[in-house]
């Protein structure tokens, strides 16, 4: 019995340490809504971390679509990493999270702007809300990174 309790306590501790929640702010005493801030590392460009804030409504069927994003260089950005990304104008989805049982999700897409040598991170809702698809944008320039020389080469399609 003692070992079961110890295992359970360790499991809870390990799972809470794996959380990507960087912050959580209640919107008030009489609401079940919170602003949650998640820290997500780009799975291909490990030197970039995005902080995404959005509202979570615990007792609602659907969370609001509003969100904000800020991405920064938090480690080295290497040419080898950039050679593995989608360089098309559509880029690629790097994060996705369900926001309701009604097929709404929050997505973050990475798009490379060759002209300015900048990584753009677009967060958006996949379902229209209040007549709009909510979105936000953050950028990470490659200037002064280890990948700057790669960025100055013409891209081969």
Phi, psi and omega per residue, in radians:
X1 nan -0.727 -3.135
X2 -1.078 -0.682 -3.124
X3 -1.237 -0.598 3.098
X4 -1.101 -0.751 3.128
X5 -1.124 -0.757 3.119
X6 -1.087 -0.752 3.109
X7 -1.091 -0.757 3.123
X8 -1.101 -0.771 -3.140
X9 -1.117 -0.746 3.110
X10 -1.145 -0.672 3.116
X11 -1.083 -0.783 3.123
X12 -1.107 -0.733 3.131
X13 -1.098 -0.795 -3.139
X14 -1.134 -0.781 -3.133
X15 -1.136 -0.656 3.124
X16 -1.228 -0.539 3.099
X17 -1.235 -0.436 -3.126
X18 -1.442 -0.145 -3.102
X19 -1.093 2.513 3.084
X20 -1.691 0.145 3.089
X21 -1.242 2.097 3.118
X22 -1.684 -0.336 3.140
X23 -2.934 2.776 3.129
X24 -2.665 2.206 -3.097
X25 -2.212 2.189 3.099
X26 -1.257 2.490 3.107
X27 -1.555 0.115 3.051
X28 2.521 2.887 -3.065
X29 -1.166 -0.609 -3.039
X30 -1.822 0.556 3.113
X31 -2.410 2.704 3.083
X32 -1.790 0.264 -3.092
X33 -1.759 2.436 3.113
X34 -2.307 2.631 2.942
X35 -1.610 2.134 -3.121
X36 -1.922 2.354 3.083
X37 -1.987 2.109 -3.134
X38 -1.933 2.440 3.048
X39 -1.795 2.119 -3.121
X40 -2.205 2.195 3.034
X41 -1.491 2.436 3.071
X42 -1.105 2.193 -3.066
X43 -1.158 -0.375 3.130
X44 -1.828 -0.538 3.139
X45 -1.973 1.515 -2.958
X46 -1.124 -0.316 3.132
X47 -1.478 0.164 3.115
X48 -2.090 2.272 3.043
X49 -2.117 2.336 3.078
X50 -1.932 2.362 3.000
X51 -1.847 2.119 -3.072
X52 -2.053 2.152 3.085
X53 -1.900 2.456 3.081
X54 -2.751 2.864 -3.129
X55 -1.555 2.311 3.006
X56 -1.938 2.265 3.131
X57 -2.025 1.754 -2.992
X58 -1.029 -0.662 -3.042
X59 -1.811 0.178 3.122
X60 -1.751 2.727 3.067
X61 -1.311 -0.380 -3.082
X62 -2.427 2.332 3.044
X63 -1.460 2.611 3.078
X64 -1.037 2.754 -3.069
X65 -1.537 -0.204 -3.096
X66 -1.114 2.442 3.080
X67 -2.701 2.887 3.071
X68 -2.421 2.675 -3.131
X69 -2.477 2.486 3.012
X70 -2.446 2.106 -3.137
X71 -2.030 2.427 -3.130
X72 -2.446 2.756 3.012
X73 -1.326 2.126 -3.131
X74 -2.108 0.119 3.137
X75 -2.981 -3.054 -3.131
X76 -1.156 2.468 2.995
X77 -1.949 2.054 -2.994
X78 -1.893 2.620 3.103
X79 -1.021 -0.669 -3.137
X80 -1.044 -0.615 3.110
X81 -1.223 -0.764 -3.099
X82 -1.168 -0.475 3.115
X83 -1.200 -0.252 -3.100
X84 -1.686 -0.058 -3.048
X85 -1.655 2.808 3.061
X86 -1.319 2.097 -3.093
X87 -1.714 0.152 3.131
X88 -1.251 2.917 3.125
X89 -1.125 -0.384 3.107
X90 -1.482 -0.346 -3.110
X91 1.091 -2.611 -3.133
X92 -2.586 2.624 3.092
X93 -1.281 2.220 3.135
X94 -1.909 -0.392 3.058
X95 -2.456 2.603 3.088
X96 -2.631 2.390 3.120
X97 -2.503 2.291 3.103
X98 -1.206 2.402 3.138
X99 -2.012 -0.075 3.105
X100 -2.933 2.957 3.051
X101 -1.413 -0.043 -3.083
X102 -1.782 0.602 3.032
X103 1.187 0.350 3.073
X104 -1.627 2.378 3.084
X105 -2.441 2.771 3.025
X106 -1.771 2.217 3.139
X107 -2.158 2.638 2.995
X108 -2.167 2.202 -3.095
X109 -2.029 2.341 3.071
X110 -1.707 2.225 3.113
X111 -2.238 2.338 3.133
X112 -1.680 2.178 3.071
X113 -1.685 1.778 -3.074
X114 -1.140 -0.631 -3.088
X115 -1.104 -0.699 -3.113
X116 -1.799 -0.026 -3.134
X117 0.942 0.976 -3.044
X118 -2.345 2.426 2.982
X119 -1.539 2.222 3.106
X120 -1.900 2.374 3.096
X121 -2.073 1.981 -3.102
X122 -1.849 2.095 3.026
X123 -1.784 2.448 -3.087
X124 -2.717 2.757 3.068
X125 -1.663 2.431 -3.107
X126 -1.508 -0.035 3.138
X127 -2.223 2.384 -3.137
X128 -1.147 2.410 3.129
X129 -2.424 2.225 -3.114
X130 0.943 0.673 3.077
X131 1.367 0.231 -3.086
X132 -2.565 2.598 2.934
X133 -1.640 1.831 -3.079
X134 -1.154 2.477 -3.135
X135 -2.687 2.847 3.088
X136 -2.614 2.735 -3.057
X137 -2.333 2.466 3.018
X138 -2.417 2.642 -3.103
X139 -2.252 2.645 3.068
X140 -2.266 1.844 3.120
X141 -1.263 2.585 3.136
X142 -1.535 -0.089 3.137
X143 -1.008 2.374 -3.131
X144 1.200 0.324 3.036
X145 -1.815 2.939 3.105
X146 -1.187 -0.218 -3.124
X147 -1.684 0.079 -3.070
X148 -1.042 -0.729 3.130
X149 -1.091 -0.732 3.080
X150 -1.056 -0.736 -3.088
X151 -1.123 -0.459 -3.126
X152 -1.504 0.005 3.073
X153 -1.523 2.553 3.042
X154 -1.131 2.463 -3.141
X155 -1.427 2.308 3.101
X156 -1.702 2.087 -3.127
X157 -1.513 nan nan
